[in-house]
């Protein structure tokens, strides 16, 4: 048993280090140092002597100095430096395990490493590591108890491990469900890698693109209710000013909108007149809010939302974080209010673009027909391409696209259409965001990738902003079933674990409302205190049931009787000068008792106690009486010495 206990201790230490290393956030040098636990515990398991205390002491001081240097100069991040510190500590400790307290230090440090890893890993991999750690940790604690009390005697621990593991998992799930949802990472800082928005940008600069590569990185996943028309345009920002090479947004003024109970209301709600989008966003390097056009409300954590005059939305809370929010988009067209002359700006030297637009739209009756004519012309007569030749510095990319190469990507198409519309007096602007998405049939949601980054056009037609997309449809390869299944698991993990919120807590509590016809607290706004009190009561009830299973009559008949007799004898050993501590096993106590002159009765007593308490030996009434009489003889012998 002692050997198994030591092996489990080694696994605990290795799992703790592994949980941090696989995050990919640690310095490679420290990750390599973490592999030192392997030779350290190998020496320990084969019975090698611990390292010299002066060596381990010196290494500990050096580790502290490395930690200070790491925090200030290397990682420049106290949180990551602590992660590095725990790795070095585990390695040093693997060469220096002597006292029971050393084991506790290993367990504590491994638990701290798991907590740190929870801030660094947000994938389902962490869930696997966590469950593995939890089960091993429960097992090692049970073995620790039996080793301390039972020495090396063979013990059947399957049932205690099974029941206590179930209890631990139930408690973990219960606490996860019930603890208040708070925003902000550990120590107030997030340690997630943000996706660099290569395709989506707040500006478009043709000179900076060169060769564009498709990036399959997932940006967000979206569940949609109330709208099935394709393609979907996930609106981000608008760009209004073009200098011939670069598009920019000149509308810097932003209106502040404050949330109430996690809801930001932009326009009055229209019954059954909106589309609901549940968006699960990966960490991105911008604060732009994406959603279908005409957003009228957003549900999200955060205190303030910003909106510019073009209805682009910005939520500082989401920048650099894995984030989820709900968007309500109106199906009613957005009215073009305000000053529209900004959307008629054209740089000097684009007269040939105006001539082309006038030729195309000659004889058409209204602006809508003119816009459709230009849109279809670009779709049908130009080729979509991401692989463009490098242009001479004197060649304008838009003119080259329209009159020469006739090849380009979405920015070329959208820019050409906006300039053509503006040249014939139709206010228009560039919109940047994402278009479409891969439908995951297993999860019923859309996967939006970096490769779905897109630019399109919004134009004022009959007083309303209408969407146009002159870019030809791109034919993309459908992801395999395996990839979709894996992504579905990732989505569920993000939705129900990473993205678990107060809203979900309320939803769970409402599920317990069986009295549907009577008003209850669930029909009202659920207060946080009421919610947590109810779930806490559920936890207590679950604990009582599990404890009853663990410590019911069967357990009492087998263990408690023998334990009472053992404790009564152990308490008397002080008369012989034997100092009984929690670290002494029954075998240790037996040796001390024999050395003080106790007879074989004491050895028989210890042996029977271990067989009953740890070996699963069952006793009938006669054997219980005999064991009780043996206890009395041992106590009498102790008193007589």
Buried (B, 14 or more C-beta within 10 A) or exposed (E): BEEBBBBBBBBBBBBBBBBBBBBEBBBEEBBEBBBBBEEBBEBBEEEEEBBEEEEBEEBBEEBEEBBEEBBEEBBEBBBBBBBBBBBBBBBBBBBBBEEEEEBEBBBEBBBBBBEBBBBBBBBBBBBEBBEBBBBBBBBBBBBBBBBBBBBBBEBEBEEBBEBBBBBBBBBEEBEEBBEEEEEEBEEEEBBBBBBEBBBBBBBBEBEEBEEBEBBEEBBBBBBBEEBEEEEBBBBBBBBBBBEBBBBBBEBEEBEEBEBEEBEBBBBEEEEEEBBBBBBBBBBBEBBBBBBBBBBBBBBBBBEEBBBBBBBBBBBEBBBBBBBBBBBBBBBEBBEBEEEEEBBBBBEEEBEEBBEBBEEBBEEBEEBBEBBBBBBEBBBEEBEBBBEBEEBEEEEBBBBBBBEEBBBBBBBBBBBBBBBBBBBBEBBBBBBBBBBBBBBBEBBEBBBBBBBBBBBBBBBBBEEEBBBBBBBBEBEEEEBEEEBBEBBBBBBEBBBEBBBBBBBBBBEBBEEEEEEEEEEEEBEEEBEEEBBBEBBEEBBEEBBEEBEEEBEEEEBEBBBEBBBEBBEEBBEBBEEBEBEBEEEBBBBBBBBBBBEBEBEEBBBBBBBBBBBBBBBEBEBEEEEBEEBEEBBEBBBEBBEEE
